[in-house]
Amino acid sequence: MTSVGWKSRLLDTRKSDSRLVNVLLKHGADPLVRCAKGRLAVEYAQQAAADERRIDRKGAAAVAEMLRRATDRASRKAARGLS
């Protein structure tokens, strides 16, 4: 899959597919990549988890937490200059 494909899949976290997000992260998807609007995947996931109209809020919350941890790790790594 191209880097654009990875990015679009990771940013489309509104589907709340934790297995897909986990596979993407394990295979090198960058959680710090931003969409054209400047938002991170974790921001989309957090918004989905907060939406009370969603049937799958638990799944969305799981994806949001997974991406939060991945974003934190990637940010710390980048800060140390190891990216």
Secondary structure, 3 states (H helix, E strand, C coil): CCHHHHHHHHHCHHHCCHHHHHHHHHCCCCCCCECCCCCEHHHHHHHHHHCCCCCCHHHHHHHHHHHHHHHHHHHHHHHCCCC
